[in-house]
Amino acid sequence: MDEVMLALAAVAFIWVATNAKGIPLSYTFQLLPSVYRFILPRVFRPNRELVRSSDETENGSSLLRHFTYAVPLLFQYYTTKSRVILADIDINLHKSNSTFFTDADISRATLLSTLLGKALADVGPATPVLASVQSKFLHEIRPYQAYWVCSRILAWNDKSLYTVTYFLRENMAQLPVEVDILGGGPTAVLRHDKLKNGVLAVLVTKYVFKAGRKTVPPEKILLRAGLLVEDDNNSHDNFDQDPWAGKREIWNESNIDVAIGHGLQYIRESMF
């Protein structure tokens, strides 16, 4: 009897160890750190900038402040590793398409709460509202196959912020900046001879930032978060005091415009 109980306990342990993310409330617990990063600044940062109607539009154009460069965090990937469990498998015996959205949701929440949590509390406070998601499923992911989930800011316009989430094979944890960000965005990645076979799926998500009924321009949030930097003098004389010295040649205004342009082009081709 003892041997049977030990065998059952061993089976139960192995099942839990290999299917941990399928345990009830697992999804909720994975989101808790992101919820904490969103809520904490709202509780302890009482001095907020109210969003006025003049912040949104004037004669139909958004009032966006000028920026000259961005810190490297702007397009940084937030990467987690996962594995297909029994609860993920569909009738075709591979990862169900619906489960990609759960993985992406956790990844995007980590991205936005880490980069923008404090800024969203300062402005409004504002809340990111998911408006739409476009997905491309490129290769199957087999039972218990490991994969990476990588999310970053893709682009933005006057009213919306877009993120991209890549599902990558286990041997490819990250994409080269020169291809993905500066070389053409997801379009370039999916056409690249060496990279395209390592991309299992691509999801693009559209967000709008709402403060009550008002829409906050994404650039306003990015500036408040310190991801975009104003430099009115457009001077590089103070590089010794600049913690991001040596990075502006990568993330200067023109290269940011190129990256945003690639992202918006992919969005136009994929989402509309």
Summary of the structure (lengths in Angstrom):
residues: 272
radius of gyration: 21.1
end to end distance: 62.8
largest distance: 80.2
contacts: 822
relative contact order: 0.17
helix: 44%
strand: 24%
